[in-house]
């Protein structure tokens, strides 16, 4: 229901029910009030949009069933007029760039203050969309804006590409699209055909474009003329080949680069990328030698030459593979890269080996693989993004990405095996400071990211645990077995979640803030509604007295931490 039809409707999408309640209470009376509708995942949000629409959508990114990225992609095709604010607990330049590529300029980091959320909503609704322009080409409309000296931002969309042109008093001052900014972005956008033009209020931007609008239009017209014969420019071919190489589609990339080099044999970049995607050391040396002759001072050529020199000293076979993070040649069965020092997969000595990987190279690899995922469904990109984060010891991102990788390719047993090794390690080490310092403030409720099974009702398990790492390990372990996970980090929250969700089984830590596990267990067993729910106690204390106290209070079973994930699953299945 939309409620008062005179009020704007805001749809808030988050799997954390505390966030949903907080947003609803904060917005219903603010600035005259809003109709606030909530959804716990992207799928439910789309059902609401299809049924009643909304004036603004505020969404989290990491959610079960359908995550925020999938929701944004759907809305970009079907609800382009609805402004969006993204909430995320993982704010970073890479996230901001990925959102910008999807046309999202507004996001806030969690946890946030209510006033920050209110201010962002006011800003977005006041900017909003001033409407779409029809019947004008982009060039003609820009000339009109210049003549009338308007200050506006134009959101340009063409064939799933999105760009922004920022004009101040009729002058083009900045532009952005994909990886391009400034003049390069403006020229690219002005070349787009069948451009859809949306007028927005001016965004605050610094001037990065010094050329006049007329000069930019002439440059774009010249570039379009070069493509008017229906063939792609060599630059476009090379750009597509690099995209394929970044996505590990090496055979396709080799075909494109071979054709490119026939047209431009003196282009060093073609030879450089050839050397990065070929598996023969002799060919790598020959291609890189050509690149060095043509561009001896290019930083990338110099660095790749150093990688080759190191590879020569360690590799005896002609057949090699390339490091997925720095492109250095490595042995086919190498477990780590000799150049960037990154581990290439989770092997038997992974967690006992020293952490020596170059963080700058890994951060660039993270950005590259996020770019790949943003433009295509790519299992390799998800996997190597997981490994890059693991080398950087970003445990939360690693767990989420590995889980997503296994979901995308359940038939690839190697991915499931890698995730199992990670979960086993983290389950044993979750009490150490190494994890706690990396994890963000935990959500109060996180459901496991499992694909919905429409024909079967999932068993719900309430996990009461104050360690965010242990909760995450348990959630992913059990989520992979098809259980729905409800999380609580202390006793009071556990009792609230118990009333809301009515779980089928409870995993209950003993040592908790505010109220210990024994007290919670006694309250549960004194309640006629909940006393039959099996309760498995979790604790780091392994003693007869503790087990006796748990059994006396009504515990069904007792697990000592650290525990093996497989033992946890076996115990749960025994009592469900």
Buried (B, 14 or more C-beta within 10 A) or exposed (E): EBBEEEBBBBBBBBBBBEBBEBBBEBBBEBEEBBBBBBBBBBBBBBEBBEEBBBBBBBBBBBBBBBBBBBBBBBBBEEBBEBBBBBBBBBBBEBBBBBBBBBBBBBBBBBEBEEEEBBEBBEBBBEBBBEEEBEEEEBBEBBBEBBEEEBBBBBBBBBEEBBBBBBBBEBBBBBBBBBEBBBBBBBBBBBBBEEBBBBBBEBBEBEEBBEBEBEEBBEBBEEBBEEEEEEEEEBBEBBEBBBBBBBBBBBEBBBEBBEEBBEEBEEBBBBBBBBBBBBBEBEEBBBBBBBBBEBBEEBEBBEBBBEBBEBBEEEBEEEEBBBBBBBBBBBBEEBBBBBBBBBBBBBEEEBBEEEEEBBEEBBBBBBBBBBBBBBBEEBBBBBBBBBBBBBBBBBBBBBBBBBBBBBBBBEEBEEBBEBBBBBBBBBBBBBBEEEBEEBBBEBBBBBBBBBEEEEEEEBBBBBBBBBBBBBBBBBBBBBBBBEBBBBBBBBBBBBBBBBEEBEBBBBBBBBBBEEBBBBBBBEBBBEEEEBEEBBBBBBBEEEEEEBBEBBEEBBBBBBBBBBBBBEEBBEBBEEEE
